[in-house]
């Protein structure tokens, strides 16, 4: 029997509250699925199946500070599970878009949004040479773990900021987070999965991204 994407997501995950954001329920990787992912290199990383620390921190910040998103159009960029967009919708955002290049992540976002009784609109492609003009605020988390990817994403975020769209970034101090152009809004001690982070919690930050100073 050929399983649909939604069925495969449900078969390899359990629906549970997010540790640091219990208001949000997500389909999260089972211990067995996670061990298989770690043990094998031919399995595509299911980023959508793990509540990463930066995403948890930004979702917590949004729920604790609903005025940041209330009544606004929000883009959850590199959305993964959709945790940030779901939190924004719960906090009163007027409209929430989610963008992720992985079609399985897009499906997971819709499944998770439905379980949380919120509406999120998937965007399947994002031109990275011009700003996204359909949002009042861009939220993104855990996008600074690869040098080339980080450079491309930050370049695009700066384009959006220059065009007048603010950006908030959730990050636990990954290696390639920018060294300047960030204003700290909050920090949290976030529980994480030891199999992935080699520890039980990490300090995660919520940053307002600003244009870096030029000489």
NULUMLUM-572169 format. One record per residue (C-alpha): residue number from 1; y, z, x. Coordinates in Angstrom, 2 decimals. Each point is the difference from the previous one (the first is absolute). Layout:
N
+------+---------+---------+---------+
| resi |       Y |       Z |       X |
+------+---------+---------+---------+
|  NUM |       Y |       Z |       X |
...
+------+---------+---------+---------+
//
This chain:
215
+------+---------+---------+---------+
| resi |       Y |       Z |       X |
+------+---------+---------+---------+
|    1 |    0.00 |    0.00 |    0.00 |
|    2 |    3.45 |   -0.95 |    1.32 |
|    3 |    2.47 |    2.83 |   -0.38 |
|    4 |    3.63 |   -0.58 |   -0.82 |
|    5 |    2.67 |    1.30 |    2.37 |
|    6 |    0.76 |    2.82 |   -2.42 |
|    7 |   -3.68 |    0.95 |   -0.20 |
|    8 |   -0.32 |   -0.02 |    3.79 |
|    9 |    3.03 |    2.26 |    0.29 |
|   10 |   -1.43 |    2.47 |   -2.49 |
|   11 |   -3.46 |   -0.10 |    1.64 |
|   12 |    1.31 |    0.98 |    3.44 |
|   13 |    2.57 |    2.60 |   -1.07 |
|   14 |    0.43 |    3.17 |   -2.00 |
|   15 |    2.95 |    0.60 |   -2.30 |
|   16 |    1.71 |    3.18 |    1.14 |
|   17 |    3.44 |    1.58 |    0.36 |
|   18 |    1.81 |   -0.74 |    3.24 |
|   19 |   -0.10 |    3.17 |    2.15 |
|   20 |    3.75 |    0.31 |    0.58 |
|   21 |    1.03 |   -1.77 |   -3.22 |
|   22 |   -2.36 |    1.32 |   -2.69 |
|   23 |    2.14 |   -1.56 |   -2.72 |
|   24 |   -1.44 |   -3.35 |    1.11 |
|   25 |   -3.65 |   -0.97 |   -0.51 |
|   26 |   -1.43 |   -2.66 |    2.32 |
|   27 |   -3.30 |   -1.73 |    0.60 |
|   28 |   -0.77 |    1.31 |    3.50 |
|   29 |   -2.75 |   -0.95 |    2.44 |
|   30 |   -3.15 |    2.06 |   -0.28 |
|   31 |   -1.23 |    1.78 |    3.12 |
|   32 |   -2.87 |   -2.51 |    0.22 |
|   33 |    2.31 |   -3.02 |   -0.24 |
|   34 |    2.34 |    1.50 |    2.55 |
|   35 |   -2.81 |    0.69 |    2.48 |
|   36 |   -1.25 |   -3.58 |   -0.40 |
|   37 |    3.49 |   -1.36 |    0.60 |
|   38 |    0.40 |    2.07 |    3.19 |
|   39 |   -3.47 |   -0.84 |    1.31 |
|   40 |    0.26 |   -3.76 |   -0.47 |
|   41 |    2.60 |   -2.41 |    1.32 |
|   42 |   -0.77 |   -2.87 |   -2.40 |
|   43 |    1.30 |    1.81 |   -3.07 |
|   44 |    3.58 |   -0.76 |   -0.95 |
|   45 |    2.01 |    3.20 |    0.18 |
|   46 |    0.45 |    1.30 |   -3.58 |
|   47 |    3.53 |    1.31 |    0.47 |
|   48 |    0.32 |    0.09 |   -3.79 |
|   49 |   -2.75 |    2.65 |   -0.25 |
|   50 |    1.67 |    2.74 |    2.05 |
|   51 |    3.16 |    2.00 |   -0.79 |
|   52 |    1.67 |   -0.30 |    3.40 |
|   53 |    2.42 |    2.72 |    1.13 |
|   54 |    3.19 |   -2.05 |   -0.11 |
|   55 |   -0.75 |   -1.18 |   -3.51 |
|   56 |   -0.81 |    3.52 |   -1.15 |
|   57 |    3.25 |    1.30 |    1.49 |
|   58 |    2.15 |   -2.68 |   -1.62 |
|   59 |   -1.76 |    0.41 |   -3.35 |
|   60 |    0.58 |    3.77 |    0.19 |
|   61 |    3.66 |   -0.54 |    0.84 |
|   62 |    0.50 |   -2.37 |   -2.93 |
|   63 |   -1.63 |    2.36 |   -2.49 |
|   64 |    2.01 |    2.95 |    1.30 |
|   65 |    3.24 |   -2.02 |    0.01 |
|   66 |   -0.25 |   -2.23 |   -3.08 |
|   67 |    3.69 |   -0.91 |    0.08 |
|   68 |   -0.81 |   -2.17 |    3.01 |
|   69 |   -1.92 |   -2.45 |   -2.21 |
|   70 |    0.88 |    0.82 |   -3.60 |
|   71 |    1.19 |   -3.06 |   -1.91 |
|   72 |   -0.36 |   -2.27 |    3.05 |
|   73 |   -2.08 |   -3.03 |    0.84 |
|   74 |   -2.37 |    1.00 |    2.80 |
|   75 |   -2.05 |   -2.04 |    2.47 |
|   76 |   -3.04 |    1.74 |    1.50 |
|   77 |   -0.47 |   -2.16 |    3.10 |
|   78 |   -3.41 |   -0.13 |    1.75 |
|   79 |   -1.14 |    1.96 |   -3.01 |
|   80 |   -3.68 |    0.58 |    0.81 |
|   81 |   -1.27 |    2.28 |   -2.76 |
|   82 |    3.33 |   -0.08 |   -1.82 |
|   83 |    0.60 |    3.72 |    0.48 |
|   84 |    3.72 |   -0.35 |    0.74 |
|   85 |    0.66 |   -2.37 |   -2.88 |
|   86 |   -1.98 |    2.20 |   -2.38 |
|   87 |    2.05 |    3.03 |    1.05 |
|   88 |    3.21 |   -1.99 |   -0.52 |
|   89 |   -1.10 |   -1.04 |   -3.48 |
|   90 |   -0.91 |    3.59 |   -0.87 |
|   91 |    3.41 |    1.13 |    1.27 |
|   92 |    1.80 |   -2.31 |   -2.40 |
|   93 |    0.50 |   -3.32 |    1.80 |
|   94 |    1.04 |   -2.75 |   -2.40 |
|   95 |   -2.29 |   -2.63 |    1.53 |
|   96 |   -2.45 |    0.12 |    2.89 |
|   97 |   -1.23 |   -2.90 |    2.11 |
|   98 |   -2.82 |    0.28 |    2.54 |
|   99 |   -0.58 |   -2.40 |    2.87 |
|  100 |   -3.12 |   -0.11 |    2.18 |
|  101 |   -1.63 |   -2.98 |    1.70 |
|  102 |   -3.52 |    1.29 |   -0.73 |
|  103 |   -1.25 |   -1.17 |   -3.42 |
|  104 |   -2.33 |    3.00 |   -0.20 |
|  105 |    2.99 |    2.30 |    0.49 |
|  106 |    1.77 |   -1.87 |   -2.78 |
|  107 |   -2.97 |    0.63 |   -2.29 |
|  108 |   -0.20 |    3.65 |    1.06 |
|  109 |    3.69 |    0.46 |   -0.76 |
|  110 |   -0.52 |   -1.26 |   -3.53 |
|  111 |   -3.07 |    2.19 |   -0.57 |
|  112 |    1.80 |    3.06 |    1.36 |
|  113 |    3.15 |   -0.71 |   -1.99 |
|  114 |   -2.00 |   -0.27 |   -3.20 |
|  115 |   -1.75 |    3.32 |    0.67 |
|  116 |    3.42 |    1.59 |    0.50 |
|  117 |    1.37 |   -1.67 |   -3.15 |
|  118 |    2.81 |   -1.81 |    1.74 |
|  119 |    0.88 |   -3.68 |    0.36 |
|  120 |    0.28 |   -1.74 |    3.37 |
|  121 |    0.56 |   -3.71 |    0.58 |
|  122 |   -1.82 |   -1.54 |    2.95 |
|  123 |    1.83 |   -2.45 |    2.25 |
|  124 |   -2.49 |   -2.09 |    1.93 |
|  125 |    2.29 |   -1.54 |    2.62 |
|  126 |    3.22 |    1.13 |    1.62 |
|  127 |    2.22 |   -2.42 |    1.95 |
|  128 |    0.88 |    1.92 |    3.16 |
|  129 |    3.02 |   -2.08 |    0.95 |
|  130 |    2.22 |    1.06 |   -2.90 |
|  131 |    0.68 |    3.21 |   -1.96 |
|  132 |   -1.83 |    1.06 |   -3.13 |
|  133 |    2.70 |    0.00 |   -2.67 |
|  134 |   -1.96 |    1.36 |   -2.95 |
|  135 |   -0.01 |    3.66 |    1.10 |
|  136 |    2.64 |    2.71 |    0.28 |
|  137 |   -2.09 |    1.95 |    2.53 |
|  138 |   -2.91 |   -0.83 |    2.31 |
|  139 |   -2.64 |    2.65 |    0.73 |
|  140 |   -2.63 |   -0.48 |    2.69 |
|  141 |   -2.42 |    2.20 |    1.91 |
|  142 |   -2.39 |   -0.11 |    2.95 |
|  143 |    1.06 |   -3.41 |    1.30 |
|  144 |    0.71 |    0.89 |    3.65 |
|  145 |   -3.49 |    0.14 |    1.54 |
|  146 |   -0.06 |   -3.55 |    1.44 |
|  147 |    2.72 |   -1.28 |    2.30 |
|  148 |    0.21 |   -3.60 |   -1.19 |
|  149 |   -0.29 |    0.91 |   -3.66 |
|  150 |    2.60 |    2.76 |    0.33 |
|  151 |    2.46 |   -2.35 |    1.68 |
|  152 |   -0.34 |   -2.57 |   -2.77 |
|  153 |    0.27 |    2.53 |   -2.80 |
|  154 |    2.99 |    1.80 |    1.51 |
|  155 |    1.77 |   -3.31 |    0.57 |
|  156 |   -0.42 |   -0.78 |   -3.71 |
|  157 |    1.05 |    3.49 |   -1.09 |
|  158 |    3.20 |   -0.35 |    2.02 |
|  159 |    0.67 |   -3.30 |   -1.81 |
|  160 |   -0.38 |    1.83 |   -3.31 |
|  161 |    2.24 |    2.87 |    1.09 |
|  162 |    2.68 |   -2.40 |    1.21 |
|  163 |   -0.11 |   -1.64 |   -3.43 |
|  164 |    0.63 |    3.37 |   -1.67 |
|  165 |   -3.48 |    1.31 |   -0.88 |
|  166 |   -0.75 |    3.52 |    1.36 |
|  167 |   -3.38 |    0.72 |    1.59 |
|  168 |   -2.00 |    3.23 |    0.27 |
|  169 |   -2.93 |    0.22 |    2.43 |
|  170 |   -2.84 |    2.52 |    0.04 |
|  171 |   -1.63 |    0.40 |    3.41 |
|  172 |   -1.98 |    2.65 |    1.93 |
|  173 |    1.40 |   -0.92 |    3.39 |
|  174 |   -2.06 |   -3.11 |    0.71 |
|  175 |    0.41 |   -1.58 |    3.39 |
|  176 |    2.29 |   -2.84 |   -1.04 |
|  177 |    2.40 |    1.71 |   -2.40 |
|  178 |    3.56 |   -1.01 |    1.01 |
|  179 |    1.79 |    2.31 |    2.41 |
|  180 |    3.37 |   -0.43 |   -1.67 |
|  181 |    1.39 |   -1.05 |   -3.35 |
|  182 |   -1.77 |    2.84 |   -1.84 |
|  183 |    1.49 |    2.97 |   -1.85 |
|  184 |   -2.45 |    2.79 |   -0.84 |
|  185 |   -0.05 |    0.98 |   -3.67 |
|  186 |   -3.08 |    2.24 |   -0.04 |
|  187 |   -3.08 |    1.03 |    1.93 |
|  188 |   -3.30 |    1.36 |   -1.28 |
|  189 |   -3.30 |    1.28 |    1.30 |
|  190 |   -2.37 |   -2.41 |   -1.72 |
|  191 |   -3.79 |    0.41 |   -0.28 |
|  192 |   -1.91 |   -2.95 |    1.42 |
|  193 |   -3.62 |   -1.00 |    0.55 |
|  194 |   -1.27 |    1.15 |    3.35 |
|  195 |   -2.23 |   -3.09 |    0.34 |
|  196 |    3.12 |   -2.14 |    0.17 |
|  197 |    2.63 |    2.20 |    1.61 |
|  198 |   -2.08 |    2.37 |    2.20 |
|  199 |    1.72 |    2.95 |   -1.67 |
|  200 |    0.29 |    1.59 |   -3.41 |
|  201 |    3.74 |   -0.44 |   -0.49 |
|  202 |    2.90 |   -1.91 |    1.45 |
|  203 |    3.75 |    0.40 |   -0.05 |
|  204 |    1.34 |   -2.91 |   -2.04 |
|  205 |    3.63 |   -0.98 |   -0.35 |
|  206 |    2.09 |   -1.73 |   -2.61 |
|  207 |    2.68 |   -2.09 |    1.64 |
|  208 |    2.97 |   -1.92 |   -1.34 |
|  209 |   -0.01 |   -3.21 |    2.04 |
|  210 |    3.40 |   -1.14 |    1.25 |
|  211 |    1.05 |   -2.97 |    2.05 |
|  212 |   -0.47 |    0.80 |    3.71 |
|  213 |    3.13 |    0.15 |    2.08 |
|  214 |    0.76 |   -3.07 |    2.05 |
|  215 |    1.66 |    0.15 |    3.39 |
+------+---------+---------+---------+
//
